Amino acid sequence: MKINGFTAFLVFQLCAVLIVISLAVFRPGPWTTVRWAGLGIAVPAAVLLFVARWQLGKSFSVTPQARELVTHGLYSKIRNPIYVFSALMLAGILIALQRPYALFFLLLVLIPVQIVRARKEAKVLEAKFGEEYRACRAKTWF
């Protein structure tokens, strides 16, 4: 079986997420309601994050690029599901680890950075796909 760059990077990302979630699962201490709630947020968010990442396919990039307009699956409802579900996953992990101050980092740094990135991506996509992108944007959230 030949593994291409897309698959290798996706597997790497999956392993990194599993390691981070494992920190919350295998952390010593009691299994409180807060810990369960955090994992109840983080695990489904991680699954949806990887569904979104898979659906994006080779259009994924770290910098804003307009390879193709992805409008199926999660992208038919949310313009930036990777940003949404990565923030939810991180929030869930921080809740499970009972690190409330780290949630302030999420709110004050990560979310504004993701909003700025989403706006930059929107400009690039609109420049390339024009009306098709604007129509898709009108039907989706964030």
Secondary structure, 3 states (H helix, E strand, C coil): CCCCHHHHHHHHHHHHHHHHHHHHHCCCCCCCHHHHHHHHHHHHHHHHHHHHHHHHHHHCCCCCCCCCCCCCHHHHCECCHHHHHHHHHHHHHHHHCCCHHHHHHHHHHHHHHHHHHHHHHHHHHHHHHCHHHHHHHHHCEC
